[in-house]
Structures are given as structure tokens and as C-alpha cells.
Amino acid sequence: MLQVRNLTTRFKTDRGVVTAIDDVNFDLYPGETLGIVGESGCGKTVTSKTIMRLLPDHLTIIDSNSRVEFEGKNLARIRESEMRKVRGAKIAMIFQEPMTSLNPVFTVGWQLDEALRYHTTLNRRGRREKAIEMLRLVEIPNPERRIHDYPHQLSGGMRQRVMIAIALCCEPSILIADEPTTALDVTIQAQILQLMQNLKAKLNTAIMLITHNLGVVAQVCDRVMVMYAGRVIESGEVHEIFHHPRHPYTRALLQSIPKAGRRAAGARLPAIKGIVPSLFNLPKGCRFQDRCDYRQDRCIAEEPELLAHGKDDHPVRCHFPLDQPALLTVGATS
């Protein structure tokens, strides 16, 4: 459905040109959920906004070899007028902050109508009926009344449901969800994630879920891609990655998940030492070398490639991938 190849995005800054994401490759298949995880600044959101062509043109350089293949077109190279027909209609996006993503001066119904007016041929009555149908689909009570509400009249969870309704109203093939549960309490988070799962099953929509929460990945994703300092460092089936992480960074992320009842009283929660390197001053070899407990001379001298090291292995960017399984139950991460 979606093929991303050699995706490299650079930004023009006061300090010069910096590479935000470097040679990102992945596929997204119909009806699946792909999780993209990593620390803040690793390139998750830049990846999604590059795909959607939502980055400022005058500050952004997309490498000429980059390809985002969708329905026979390279989205990285088509005209903006063509991209507008794809964006929102065939590939939709839920943004990170539900509290500010909706326009405060327009009603919920108007904002749903705007998307339908641009991407469909429905008349005014048909658009209103579709808007009500979508609000009902995302389980907003009294949708006939709620379409007249303004965003400030809704709770955070309800606003996020409205965002999902707007994103799905044109029945896109792909939904990109950038931290869709940010700023929501745990109960509402669970409801939103379950709602997305239900809608995926009903509409056969492929979902690209961007998050730093591995517990969320364990609950809803089929595959996961781990990013670090602009690079993909490991990818595979969720069960494989959680039980047999091959990259030291992935293992460290998993070990840092709080687990109820698994820690001795007073014991410290495991944390990854050091900080992510500056994209302006990346090390020569492996980008994780300064924080890695398994570093060897080759890691300092040579950057590893993203490779599968065995017949049944998943791709990992490490010269010396870990062999021992993680003592982790996926369901316990939530």
C-alpha cells in the first residue's frame, strides 16, 4: 500500500543544513498497524510530515532519491495540487495535541463539513448526514446536537474523537496518528486506542502510529519500527521485538518500562544513560555508541547497516546484535 524508500529530509537552519531523518525505509500494508517509536527528536514526526508534505518548503530539503510510493505515485515529487487530493482523502493524519488541533472559532460540524466539501461530491444535506454518522461512529453521544458545539465545549477525549472523525470522514486508506493519546488520562487513552482498533477492523484502514509509549505499541500494533537520531535501528513483528530485541537501544527502552510488582522496594527504575547526540555533531560510527554498554572498537569507527543477521532474523542496525531474549511479557507493558 505505502512504500517508503531512502527517505532523507534535511532542514535549513541558522547553523547550516541538518539531516533530520536519514535513509528511512519501510512498508505499510492494508489493514495493519505499524508503530514508530523512539525518544523525542528521533525523527518520528518528521517522517510522518515528510510523507504528508506538511513541512515548510522554503526550509526543507527532501533528498532526490527519496521515494514515497502510493497508488503508483511518488508523493515526495508530485505537485502540491496533486498532493492536496491525496492528503485528507486517501492519507489522513491525527495530530499530536487534541486541545489545539481543532479551530476554536468554528463548530465541530463546520470542521467536518470542510473536509467533506473539499474531498467529496456530497451536497449540503449529505455532508451533514455524513458528519453525524462519523460522530456516531467515534462514539460521541447525541451527534445531532454535538455538531453545533465548539471545541471548548468538549473534553479532551471528545476532541480527540472529533479529530479521528475528521480524519476518517473521507474513508482514507491510511491513517497516520501522531501521539494520539497525548495529554489524555489513562482511561481516555484506553478508550481512544480501542476506538482506533475498532475503526481499523471496520474500515480496513492501515494505521501508522507514532508514539514513545511501548505499552501502547504492545496493545495495538502488528509491527514496530524503532528510530534513533534520525535512523531506523530495528524493525520487525511486535512479538519479535519485545521478546528478542537485537539492538541495545531497543532493549534499554523495553527495560525502562515501569512494571507493577516487578521491582524491589526502593530499587531505581532502569534508565538509558547519556543523551541523544546532536544532529549537528553526530559520531563517526554508531550513533548510539556513547550510551551503549556493548560498544566495541568497530562501533566507534564504522556505522552499521540495517541488516538481518540470520535467515529468520529481523533487520537491526548493529555490528554486534544481542542474542539473549528479553525477559518480558508483552501484555505486561500496558
C-alpha positions as CSV (number, residue, x, y, z in Angstrom):
1,M,0.0,0.0,0.0
2,L,2.7,2.5,1.0
3,Q,6.4,2.0,0.3
4,V,8.9,4.4,1.7
5,R,12.4,4.2,0.3
6,N,15.6,6.1,1.1
7,L,13.6,8.9,2.8
8,T,16.0,11.6,3.8
9,T,14.9,15.0,5.0
10,R,17.1,18.0,5.8
11,F,16.3,21.4,7.3
12,K,18.0,24.7,6.6
13,T,18.9,26.4,9.9
14,D,21.0,29.3,11.1
15,R,23.7,26.8,11.9
16,G,23.6,25.2,8.4
17,V,21.8,22.3,6.9
18,V,20.9,19.4,9.3
19,T,19.7,15.9,8.4
20,A,16.6,15.2,10.5
21,I,15.9,11.7,9.1
22,D,18.4,9.6,7.1
23,D,17.6,6.8,4.7
24,V,14.3,5.7,6.2
25,N,12.8,2.6,4.6
26,F,9.6,0.8,5.4
27,D,6.3,-0.7,4.0
28,L,2.8,-0.2,5.3
29,Y,0.3,-2.9,4.4
30,P,-3.5,-2.8,4.2
31,G,-5.3,-3.3,7.5
32,E,-2.2,-3.3,9.6
33,T,-0.9,-1.1,12.4
34,L,2.7,-0.1,12.2
35,G,4.2,1.5,15.3
36,I,7.1,4.0,15.1
37,V,8.8,4.5,18.4
38,G,11.8,6.4,19.8
39,E,12.8,9.2,22.1
40,S,11.8,12.8,21.4
41,G,13.8,14.2,18.4
42,C,14.5,10.8,16.8
43,G,12.6,11.7,13.6
44,K,9.2,10.1,14.1
45,T,7.1,13.2,13.4
46,V,9.4,14.4,10.7
47,T,8.9,11.1,8.9
48,S,5.1,11.4,9.0
49,K,5.1,15.1,8.0
50,T,7.5,14.3,5.1
51,I,5.1,11.7,3.9
52,M,2.2,14.1,4.2
53,R,4.2,17.0,2.6
54,L,3.4,19.2,5.6
55,L,6.9,20.7,6.2
56,P,7.7,24.3,5.1
57,D,9.1,24.1,1.5
58,H,11.5,27.0,2.0
59,L,13.2,25.3,4.9
60,T,13.0,21.7,3.9
61,I,15.2,19.6,1.5
62,I,13.9,16.2,0.6
63,D,16.7,14.1,-1.0
64,S,16.2,13.4,-4.7
65,N,16.5,9.7,-4.1
66,S,13.6,9.7,-1.6
67,R,10.5,7.8,-2.7
68,V,7.1,7.6,-1.0
69,E,5.2,5.2,-3.3
70,F,1.4,5.3,-3.0
71,E,-1.0,4.2,-5.8
72,G,1.7,4.4,-8.4
73,K,2.8,7.9,-7.5
74,N,5.9,9.2,-5.7
75,L,4.4,11.5,-3.1
76,A,7.7,13.1,-2.5
77,R,7.8,14.5,-6.0
78,I,4.2,15.2,-7.2
79,R,2.8,18.7,-7.4
80,E,1.2,20.3,-4.4
81,S,-2.1,20.4,-6.3
82,E,-2.0,16.6,-6.7
83,M,-0.9,16.1,-3.1
84,R,-3.9,18.0,-1.9
85,K,-6.1,15.4,-3.5
86,V,-4.3,12.7,-1.5
87,R,-3.9,14.5,1.8
88,G,-7.0,14.1,3.9
89,A,-8.9,12.0,1.3
90,K,-6.6,8.9,0.9
91,I,-4.0,9.5,3.6
92,A,-5.2,11.3,6.7
93,M,-3.4,12.4,9.9
94,I,-4.4,12.9,13.5
95,F,-2.1,15.5,15.1
96,Q,-0.4,15.3,18.5
97,E,-2.4,17.8,20.5
98,P,-6.2,17.4,20.6
99,M,-6.6,20.5,22.7
100,T,-5.2,22.8,19.9
101,S,-5.7,20.9,16.7
102,L,-9.3,22.0,16.2
103,N,-10.1,25.6,15.2
104,P,-11.7,27.3,18.2
105,V,-13.9,29.7,16.2
106,F,-15.7,27.0,14.1
107,T,-18.2,24.4,15.2
108,V,-17.4,20.7,15.1
109,G,-19.9,20.3,12.3
110,W,-18.3,23.0,10.2
111,Q,-14.9,21.4,10.5
112,L,-16.2,18.0,9.5
113,D,-18.1,19.7,6.6
114,E,-14.9,21.4,5.4
115,A,-13.2,18.1,4.8
116,L,-16.2,16.6,3.1
117,R,-16.8,19.7,1.0
118,Y,-13.2,19.6,-0.4
119,H,-12.9,15.9,-1.0
120,T,-16.4,14.6,-1.8
121,T,-19.3,15.5,-4.2
122,L,-21.9,15.3,-1.4
123,N,-24.5,18.0,-1.3
124,R,-25.1,20.1,1.9
125,R,-27.6,17.7,3.4
126,G,-25.5,14.7,2.5
127,R,-22.5,16.2,4.2
128,R,-24.5,16.9,7.3
129,E,-25.7,13.3,7.5
130,K,-22.2,12.0,6.9
131,A,-20.8,14.3,9.7
132,I,-23.4,13.0,12.1
133,E,-22.7,9.4,11.0
134,M,-18.9,9.9,11.7
135,L,-19.5,11.4,15.1
136,R,-21.7,8.4,15.9
137,L,-19.0,6.1,14.6
138,V,-16.5,7.5,17.0
139,E,-19.0,7.1,19.8
140,I,-19.8,10.7,20.6
141,P,-23.2,10.8,22.2
142,N,-26.0,13.0,20.7
143,P,-24.1,13.7,17.5
144,E,-27.1,15.7,16.1
145,R,-26.6,18.2,18.9
146,R,-22.8,17.9,19.1
147,I,-22.2,19.1,15.5
148,H,-23.3,22.6,16.7
149,D,-20.7,22.6,19.6
150,Y,-17.4,24.5,19.6
151,P,-14.2,22.7,20.6
152,H,-14.1,24.5,24.0
153,Q,-17.4,22.8,24.9
154,L,-15.8,19.3,24.6
155,S,-13.5,17.4,26.8
156,G,-10.0,16.4,25.7
157,G,-11.2,12.8,24.9
158,M,-14.2,14.1,22.9
159,R,-11.9,16.5,20.9
160,Q,-9.7,13.6,20.0
161,R,-12.7,11.6,18.9
162,V,-13.7,14.6,16.7
163,M,-10.2,14.6,15.2
164,I,-10.5,10.9,14.4
165,A,-13.9,11.6,12.8
166,I,-12.5,14.4,10.7
167,A,-9.5,12.2,9.6
168,L,-11.7,9.2,8.7
169,C,-14.7,11.0,7.2
170,C,-13.4,10.5,3.6
171,E,-12.6,6.9,4.4
172,P,-8.8,7.1,3.7
173,S,-6.7,4.0,3.0
174,I,-4.1,5.2,5.6
175,L,-4.4,7.0,8.9
176,I,-1.2,8.5,10.5
177,A,-1.7,9.0,14.2
178,D,1.0,11.2,15.8
179,E,0.9,10.6,19.6
180,P,-3.0,10.3,19.5
181,T,-3.3,9.9,23.3
182,T,-1.0,12.8,24.4
183,A,-2.5,14.8,27.3
184,L,-5.3,12.4,27.9
185,D,-5.7,10.5,31.1
186,V,-5.1,6.7,31.2
187,T,-8.8,5.8,31.0
188,I,-9.5,8.0,28.0
189,Q,-6.2,6.8,26.4
190,A,-7.5,3.2,26.5
191,Q,-10.9,4.2,25.0
192,I,-9.2,6.1,22.1
193,L,-6.9,3.2,21.4
194,Q,-9.8,0.7,21.4
195,L,-11.8,3.0,19.2
196,M,-8.9,3.1,16.7
197,Q,-8.7,-0.7,16.7
198,N,-12.5,-1.0,16.1
199,L,-12.4,1.5,13.3
200,K,-9.4,-0.2,11.7
201,A,-11.3,-3.5,11.7
202,K,-14.5,-1.9,10.3
203,L,-12.9,0.2,7.6
204,N,-9.8,-1.9,6.8
205,T,-7.7,1.3,7.3
206,A,-3.9,0.9,7.7
207,I,-2.6,2.9,10.7
208,M,0.9,4.4,11.2
209,L,1.0,5.0,14.9
210,I,3.7,7.4,16.2
211,T,4.4,7.1,19.9
212,H,7.1,6.9,22.6
213,N,4.9,4.6,24.6
214,L,5.9,1.0,24.1
215,G,2.9,-0.2,26.2
216,V,0.7,1.3,23.5
217,V,2.7,-0.4,20.8
218,A,2.2,-3.8,22.6
219,Q,-1.5,-3.3,22.7
220,V,-2.4,-2.2,19.2
221,C,0.5,-2.7,16.7
222,D,1.3,-5.5,14.4
223,R,4.8,-4.4,13.6
224,V,7.1,-1.8,15.1
225,M,10.0,0.3,13.8
226,V,12.4,1.8,16.3
227,M,14.2,5.1,15.4
228,Y,17.2,6.8,17.0
229,A,18.9,10.0,15.9
230,G,17.1,10.1,12.5
231,R,17.9,6.5,11.7
232,V,15.8,3.3,11.8
233,I,17.8,1.0,14.1
234,E,15.4,-2.0,14.3
235,S,12.1,-3.2,12.9
236,G,10.0,-6.3,13.0
237,E,6.9,-8.0,14.3
238,V,5.9,-6.7,17.7
239,H,6.2,-10.1,19.4
240,E,9.8,-10.5,18.0
241,I,10.9,-7.0,19.0
242,F,9.5,-7.3,22.5
243,H,10.8,-10.8,23.2
244,H,14.0,-10.8,21.2
245,P,15.3,-7.2,20.8
246,R,18.5,-7.3,18.9
247,H,19.6,-3.6,19.3
248,P,21.0,-2.4,22.7
249,Y,18.8,0.7,22.4
250,T,15.6,-1.3,21.9
251,R,16.5,-3.5,24.9
252,A,17.2,-0.4,27.0
253,L,13.8,1.1,26.0
254,L,12.0,-2.1,27.0
255,Q,13.8,-2.3,30.3
256,S,12.8,1.2,31.2
257,I,9.1,0.4,31.1
258,P,7.6,0.5,34.6
259,K,6.2,-2.8,35.6
260,A,3.9,-3.1,38.6
261,G,5.1,-5.6,41.2
262,R,8.4,-6.4,39.5
263,R,10.7,-4.1,41.3
264,A,12.2,-4.5,44.8
265,A,11.2,-1.8,47.3
266,G,13.5,1.3,46.8
267,A,15.1,0.0,43.6
268,R,15.7,2.5,40.9
269,L,13.9,2.3,37.5
270,P,16.4,1.4,34.8
271,A,17.2,4.4,32.6
272,I,19.3,4.9,29.5
273,K,22.5,6.8,30.3
274,G,23.6,9.9,28.5
275,I,21.7,11.9,25.9
276,V,20.8,11.6,22.2
277,P,23.7,13.1,20.1
278,S,23.2,16.4,18.4
279,L,22.2,16.0,14.7
280,F,24.8,18.8,14.0
281,N,27.6,16.7,15.5
282,L,26.9,13.0,15.0
283,P,29.6,10.5,15.9
284,K,31.5,8.8,13.0
285,G,30.4,5.3,13.8
286,C,27.2,4.0,15.5
287,R,25.0,6.9,16.7
288,F,24.2,5.0,19.9
289,Q,27.9,4.3,20.8
290,D,28.2,6.8,23.7
291,R,25.3,5.3,25.5
292,C,25.9,1.6,24.7
293,D,27.1,-0.9,27.3
294,Y,28.2,-3.3,24.5
295,R,30.4,-0.8,22.5
296,Q,33.5,-2.2,20.7
297,D,36.1,-0.5,18.6
298,R,34.3,-1.2,15.3
299,C,31.2,0.6,16.7
300,I,33.3,3.8,17.0
301,A,35.0,3.5,13.6
302,E,32.1,2.3,11.3
303,E,28.4,3.0,11.2
304,P,26.4,-0.3,11.0
305,E,23.9,-1.0,8.2
306,L,20.3,-2.1,8.8
307,L,20.6,-5.8,8.2
308,A,19.0,-9.2,9.1
309,H,21.9,-11.2,10.6
310,G,20.2,-14.6,10.1
311,K,17.6,-16.4,7.9
312,D,14.8,-15.8,10.4
313,D,16.1,-12.6,11.9
314,H,14.6,-9.2,11.7
315,P,16.6,-6.1,10.5
316,V,18.8,-4.4,13.1
317,R,21.4,-1.6,12.7
318,C,24.1,-3.1,15.0
319,H,27.6,-4.7,14.4
320,F,27.1,-7.0,17.4
321,P,23.3,-7.6,17.8
322,L,22.2,-9.1,21.1
323,D,21.3,-12.8,21.2
324,Q,19.7,-13.3,24.6
325,P,15.9,-13.0,24.7
326,A,14.2,-10.2,26.8
327,L,12.6,-11.4,30.0
328,L,9.4,-9.5,29.2
329,T,5.7,-10.3,28.7
330,V,4.3,-8.1,26.0
331,G,0.9,-7.8,27.7
332,A,2.6,-6.6,30.9
333,T,3.7,-3.4,29.3
334,S,0.4,-1.7,29.3
